[in-house]
Amino acid sequence: MGGKSPVTANDEQRVALAALAGARDRGEADRARAVLLTLLGWTSPRIAEAFGVREDTVRPWRSDFGRGGVEALKASIAPGHCR
């Protein structure tokens, strides 16, 4: 499967993605950077190679953003987990 991703972002979302890309949480930062690269035209295989992950890891990041915006890329604590 190839081609251009349907993921889009408005200016506000791009600013929020850039901020999240600098997050302390590496997972959040990687997900935000992957979406930013998607917006620049990078494919899932290329992003996966750059991040050292599998393609099927990248696709859900992009889908999550498409469905829930920047908030969907943020780490969540499982219910009942204590810090």
Summary of the structure (lengths in Angstrom):
residues: 83
radius of gyration: 12.8
end to end distance: 40.8
largest distance: 42.5
contacts: 201
relative contact order: 0.18
helix: 60%
strand: 0%
